[in-house]
């Protein structure tokens, strides 16, 4: 299946727009929880962007890197959430 390159550009532009919205929330978030959710959203968008790059360049290594990044992001989010709960 051949996908038009403009499709990848549109998807990347949408991810960038959503990341900008998340960065605004990261800066303006009234609570630490809001900031953590915004940061986790940005991390998720980065992982999705890596998967789109893997499809655009037809390279499997980008998917492997995205999986590792997602796991590290998840562990980091759990660590910060536990810290905010006072469990450390």
OpenMM code with the backbone's topology and positions (N, CA, C; nanometers):
from openmm import Vec3, app, unit

residues = "UNK UNK UNK UNK UNK UNK UNK UNK UNK UNK UNK UNK UNK UNK UNK UNK UNK UNK UNK UNK UNK UNK UNK UNK UNK UNK UNK UNK UNK UNK UNK UNK UNK UNK UNK UNK UNK UNK UNK UNK UNK UNK UNK UNK UNK UNK UNK UNK UNK UNK UNK UNK UNK UNK UNK UNK UNK UNK UNK UNK UNK UNK UNK UNK UNK UNK UNK UNK UNK UNK UNK UNK UNK UNK UNK UNK UNK UNK UNK UNK UNK UNK UNK UNK UNK UNK UNK UNK".split()
positions = [
    Vec3(0.0840, -0.1176, 0.0000),
    Vec3(0.0000, 0.0000, 0.0000),
    Vec3(0.0884, 0.1238, 0.0000),
    Vec3(0.0685, 0.2102, -0.0948),
    Vec3(0.1465, 0.3331, -0.1066),
    Vec3(0.0659, 0.4477, -0.0474),
    Vec3(0.1277, 0.5194, 0.0453),
    Vec3(0.0622, 0.6319, 0.1112),
    Vec3(0.1263, 0.7602, 0.0606),
    Vec3(0.0436, 0.8576, 0.0347),
    Vec3(0.0906, 0.9859, -0.0139),
    Vec3(0.1753, 1.0547, 0.0939),
    Vec3(0.2903, 1.1128, 0.0596),
    Vec3(0.3748, 1.1784, 0.1603),
    Vec3(0.3064, 1.2960, 0.2301),
    Vec3(0.2096, 1.3572, 0.1659),
    Vec3(0.1396, 1.4689, 0.2297),
    Vec3(0.0610, 1.4216, 0.3523),
    Vec3(0.0221, 1.2952, 0.3521),
    Vec3(-0.0492, 1.2396, 0.4667),
    Vec3(0.0390, 1.2414, 0.5910),
    Vec3(0.1648, 1.2042, 0.5763),
    Vec3(0.2564, 1.2068, 0.6897),
    Vec3(0.2801, 1.3494, 0.7381),
    Vec3(0.2845, 1.4448, 0.6442),
    Vec3(0.3022, 1.5849, 0.6824),
    Vec3(0.1822, 1.6352, 0.7612),
    Vec3(0.0622, 1.5981, 0.7200),
    Vec3(-0.0587, 1.6415, 0.7909),
    Vec3(-0.0632, 1.5814, 0.9310),
    Vec3(-0.0287, 1.4541, 0.9426),
    Vec3(-0.0278, 1.3890, 1.0737),
    Vec3(0.0771, 1.4534, 1.1646),
    Vec3(0.1957, 1.4804, 1.1104),
    Vec3(0.3010, 1.5443, 1.1903),
    Vec3(0.2594, 1.6846, 1.2332),
    Vec3(0.1913, 1.7571, 1.1467),
    Vec3(0.1439, 1.8916, 1.1817),
    Vec3(0.0397, 1.8851, 1.2932),
    Vec3(-0.0475, 1.7862, 1.2887),
    Vec3(-0.1467, 1.7699, 1.3955),
    Vec3(-0.0786, 1.7365, 1.5279),
    Vec3(0.0204, 1.6473, 1.5230),
    Vec3(0.0942, 1.6139, 1.6453),
    Vec3(0.1642, 1.7371, 1.7018),
    Vec3(0.2208, 1.8198, 1.6150),
    Vec3(0.2869, 1.9417, 1.6602),
    Vec3(0.1875, 2.0378, 1.7241),
    Vec3(0.0705, 2.0509, 1.6648),
    Vec3(-0.0329, 2.1381, 1.7208),
    Vec3(-0.0762, 2.0886, 1.8588),
    Vec3(-0.0976, 1.9576, 1.8706),
    Vec3(-0.1368, 1.9013, 2.0002),
    Vec3(-0.0250, 1.9166, 2.1037),
    Vec3(0.0990, 1.9048, 2.0603),
    Vec3(0.2118, 1.9230, 2.1526),
    Vec3(0.2201, 2.0675, 2.2006),
    Vec3(0.1897, 2.1617, 2.1138),
    Vec3(0.1891, 2.3030, 2.1548),
    Vec3(0.0807, 2.3266, 2.2590),
    Vec3(-0.0388, 2.2690, 2.2369),
    Vec3(-0.1448, 2.2810, 2.3373),
    Vec3(-0.1017, 2.2202, 2.4709),
    Vec3(-0.0340, 2.1082, 2.4655),
    Vec3(0.0124, 2.0435, 2.5884),
    Vec3(0.1212, 2.1256, 2.6568),
    Vec3(0.2066, 2.1908, 2.5773),
    Vec3(0.3102, 2.2760, 2.6366),
    Vec3(0.2495, 2.3974, 2.7054),
    Vec3(0.1407, 2.4488, 2.6499),
    Vec3(0.0708, 2.5594, 2.7158),
    Vec3(0.0157, 2.5125, 2.8499),
    Vec3(-0.0437, 2.3940, 2.8514),
    Vec3(-0.0957, 2.3397, 2.9769),
    Vec3(0.0176, 2.3106, 3.0742),
    Vec3(0.1312, 2.2686, 3.0212),
    Vec3(0.2474, 2.2410, 3.1059),
    Vec3(0.2944, 2.3682, 3.1752),
    Vec3(0.2903, 2.4786, 3.1044),
    Vec3(0.3343, 2.6047, 3.1630),
    Vec3(0.2305, 2.6700, 3.2520),
    Vec3(0.1029, 2.6550, 3.2177),
    Vec3(-0.0027, 2.7253, 3.2904),
    Vec3(-0.0752, 2.6393, 3.3933),
    Vec3(-0.0469, 2.5103, 3.3943),
    Vec3(-0.1202, 2.4192, 3.4826),
    Vec3(-0.1233, 2.4671, 3.6260),
    Vec3(-0.2411, 2.4776, 3.6847),
    Vec3(-0.2479, 2.5285, 3.8221),
    Vec3(-0.1932, 2.4299, 3.9254),
    Vec3(-0.1978, 2.3019, 3.8964),
    Vec3(-0.1479, 2.2044, 3.9938),
    Vec3(-0.0367, 2.1211, 3.9310),
    Vec3(0.0356, 2.0539, 4.0162),
    Vec3(0.1431, 1.9668, 3.9681),
    Vec3(0.0866, 1.8488, 3.8894),
    Vec3(-0.0311, 1.8027, 3.9263),
    Vec3(-0.0941, 1.6929, 3.8539),
    Vec3(-0.1246, 1.7301, 3.7095),
    Vec3(-0.1724, 1.8537, 3.6882),
    Vec3(-0.1989, 1.9005, 3.5522),
    Vec3(-0.0706, 1.9044, 3.4698),
    Vec3(0.0353, 1.9465, 3.5316),
    Vec3(0.1637, 1.9536, 3.4607),
    Vec3(0.2160, 1.8146, 3.4251),
    Vec3(0.1976, 1.7198, 3.5156),
    Vec3(0.2428, 1.5834, 3.4890),
    Vec3(0.1616, 1.5205, 3.3766),
    Vec3(0.0314, 1.5442, 3.3750),
    Vec3(-0.0529, 1.4908, 3.2672),
    Vec3(-0.0133, 1.5534, 3.1339),
    Vec3(0.0171, 1.6823, 3.1340),
    Vec3(0.0598, 1.7487, 3.0105),
    Vec3(0.1928, 1.6919, 2.9615),
    Vec3(0.2852, 1.6688, 3.0522),
    Vec3(0.4139, 1.6112, 3.0139),
    Vec3(0.3976, 1.4688, 2.9610),
    Vec3(0.3096, 1.3913, 3.0223),
    Vec3(0.2845, 1.2556, 2.9749),
    Vec3(0.2174, 1.2580, 2.8376),
    Vec3(0.1320, 1.3560, 2.8140),
    Vec3(0.0693, 1.3705, 2.6827),
    Vec3(0.1736, 1.4026, 2.5762),
    Vec3(0.2679, 1.4897, 2.6095),
    Vec3(0.3752, 1.5221, 2.5150),
    Vec3(0.4587, 1.3977, 2.4854),
    Vec3(0.4882, 1.3198, 2.5889),
    Vec3(0.5642, 1.1959, 2.5679),
    Vec3(0.4880, 1.0987, 2.4776),
    Vec3(0.3578, 1.0897, 2.4955),
    Vec3(0.2767, 1.0029, 2.4105),
    Vec3(0.2774, 1.0517, 2.2662),
    Vec3(0.2722, 1.1831, 2.2472),
    Vec3(0.2779, 1.2384, 2.1120),
    Vec3(0.4131, 1.2127, 2.0466),
    Vec3(0.5194, 1.2155, 2.1253),
    Vec3(0.6521, 1.1843, 2.0708),
    Vec3(0.6581, 1.0385, 2.0251),
    Vec3(0.6017, 0.9487, 2.1050),
    Vec3(0.5992, 0.8071, 2.0671),
    Vec3(0.5174, 0.7878, 1.9394),
    Vec3(0.4033, 0.8520, 1.9323),
    Vec3(0.3204, 0.8415, 1.8118),
    Vec3(0.3930, 0.8997, 1.6912),
    Vec3(0.4669, 1.0085, 1.7111),
    Vec3(0.5448, 1.0668, 1.6021),
    Vec3(0.6532, 0.9732, 1.5536),
    Vec3(0.7155, 0.9003, 1.6458),
    Vec3(0.8171, 0.8024, 1.6056),
    Vec3(0.7570, 0.6897, 1.5230),
    Vec3(0.6370, 0.6478, 1.5590),
    Vec3(0.5704, 0.5429, 1.4826),
    Vec3(0.5343, 0.5933, 1.3431),
    Vec3(0.4908, 0.7193, 1.3339),
    Vec3(0.4610, 0.7777, 1.2028),
    Vec3(0.5888, 0.7886, 1.1197),
    Vec3(0.6995, 0.8270, 1.1831),
    Vec3(0.8267, 0.8303, 1.1110),
    Vec3(0.8668, 0.6913, 1.0619),
    Vec3(0.8411, 0.5913, 1.1438),
    Vec3(0.8723, 0.4542, 1.1024),
    Vec3(0.7928, 0.4158, 0.9788),
    Vec3(0.6678, 0.4583, 0.9755),
    Vec3(0.5866, 0.4281, 0.8575),
    Vec3(0.6302, 0.5100, 0.7371),
    Vec3(0.6678, 0.6347, 0.7610),
    Vec3(0.7060, 0.7223, 0.6498),
    Vec3(0.8369, 0.6775, 0.5856),
    Vec3(0.9347, 0.6402, 0.6667),
    Vec3(1.0648, 0.5997, 0.6144),
    Vec3(1.0785, 0.4487, 0.5956),
    Vec3(0.9736, 0.3758, 0.6330),
    Vec3(0.9730, 0.2310, 0.6196),
    Vec3(1.0917, 0.1669, 0.6934),
    Vec3(1.1136, 0.2137, 0.8169),
    Vec3(1.2220, 0.1644, 0.9028),
    Vec3(1.1621, 0.1096, 1.0323),
    Vec3(1.1965, -0.0123, 1.0660),
    Vec3(1.1424, -0.0771, 1.1849),
    Vec3(1.2137, -0.0295, 1.3113),
    Vec3(1.3344, 0.0195, 1.2998),
    Vec3(1.4122, 0.0602, 1.4166),
    Vec3(1.3444, 0.1740, 1.4923),
    Vec3(1.2705, 0.2594, 1.4207),
    Vec3(1.1998, 0.3684, 1.4876),
    Vec3(1.0909, 0.3150, 1.5805),
    Vec3(1.0285, 0.2060, 1.5445),
    Vec3(0.9263, 0.1455, 1.6302),
    Vec3(0.9911, 0.0891, 1.7555),
    Vec3(1.1065, 0.0265, 1.7411),
    Vec3(1.1773, -0.0257, 1.8576),
    Vec3(1.2162, 0.0863, 1.9538),
    Vec3(1.2654, 0.1947, 1.8990),
    Vec3(1.3018, 0.3093, 1.9823),
    Vec3(1.1782, 0.3685, 2.0487),
    Vec3(1.0673, 0.3733, 1.9764),
    Vec3(0.9428, 0.4268, 2.0333),
    Vec3(0.8942, 0.3410, 2.1496),
    Vec3(0.9093, 0.2095, 2.1377),
    Vec3(0.8668, 0.1209, 2.2466),
    Vec3(0.9529, 0.1428, 2.3706),
    Vec3(1.0824, 0.1546, 2.3528),
    Vec3(1.1725, 0.1796, 2.4662),
    Vec3(1.1402, 0.3146, 2.5301),
    Vec3(1.1195, 0.4166, 2.4469),
    Vec3(1.0870, 0.5498, 2.4990),
    Vec3(0.9550, 0.5476, 2.5743),
    Vec3(0.8559, 0.4748, 2.5237),
    Vec3(0.7265, 0.4661, 2.5921),
    Vec3(0.7406, 0.3985, 2.7278),
    Vec3(0.8219, 0.2928, 2.7348),
    Vec3(0.8427, 0.2250, 2.8633),
    Vec3(0.9118, 0.3164, 2.9640),
    Vec3(1.0142, 0.3877, 2.9201),
    Vec3(1.0830, 0.4803, 3.0099),
    Vec3(0.9917, 0.5941, 3.0538),
    Vec3(0.9103, 0.6422, 2.9632),
    Vec3(0.8159, 0.7488, 2.9959),
    Vec3(0.7136, 0.6999, 3.0984),
    Vec3(0.6657, 0.5783, 3.0810),
    Vec3(0.5684, 0.5225, 3.1740),
    Vec3(0.6274, 0.5077, 3.3140),
    Vec3(0.7481, 0.4557, 3.3216),
    Vec3(0.8129, 0.4384, 3.4516),
    Vec3(0.8378, 0.5754, 3.5164),
    Vec3(0.8793, 0.6727, 3.4379),
    Vec3(0.9008, 0.8070, 3.4915),
    Vec3(0.7728, 0.8696, 3.5431),
    Vec3(0.6640, 0.8500, 3.4717),
    Vec3(0.5354, 0.9033, 3.5159),
    Vec3(0.4902, 0.8362, 3.6450),
    Vec3(0.5100, 0.7054, 3.6552),
    Vec3(0.4747, 0.6366, 3.7793),
    Vec3(0.5575, 0.6866, 3.8975),
    Vec3(0.6851, 0.7105, 3.8729),
    Vec3(0.7728, 0.7588, 3.9791),
    Vec3(0.7277, 0.8966, 4.0277),
    Vec3(0.6976, 0.9861, 3.9355),
    Vec3(0.6549, 1.1213, 3.9734),
    Vec3(0.5181, 1.1171, 4.0409),
    Vec3(0.4277, 1.0327, 3.9935),
    Vec3(0.2959, 1.0210, 4.0560),
    Vec3(0.3082, 0.9691, 4.1994),
    Vec3(0.3977, 0.8738, 4.2185),
    Vec3(0.4175, 0.8223, 4.3547),
    Vec3(0.4788, 0.9299, 4.4443),
    Vec3(0.5680, 1.0098, 4.3882),
    Vec3(0.6270, 1.1191, 4.4656),
    Vec3(0.5220, 1.2223, 4.5056),
    Vec3(0.4321, 1.2538, 4.4118),
    Vec3(0.3273, 1.3518, 4.4425),
    Vec3(0.2279, 1.2993, 4.5465),
    Vec3(0.2092, 1.1683, 4.5510),
    Vec3(0.1217, 1.1095, 4.6505),
    Vec3(0.1855, 1.1070, 4.7888),
    Vec3(0.3162, 1.1246, 4.7934),
    Vec3(0.3856, 1.1221, 4.9219),
    Vec3(0.4334, 0.9835, 4.9597),
    Vec3(0.4448, 0.8947, 4.8620),
    Vec3(0.4826, 0.7565, 4.8914),
    Vec3(0.6312, 0.7321, 4.8969),
    Vec3(0.7134, 0.8323, 4.8659),
    Vec3(0.8574, 0.8096, 4.8669),
    Vec3(0.9182, 0.8488, 4.9990),
] * unit.nanometer
topology = app.Topology()
chain = topology.addChain("A")
for resn in residues:
    res = topology.addResidue(resn, chain)
    for name in ("N", "CA", "C"):
        topology.addAtom(name, app.Element.getBySymbol(name[0]), res)
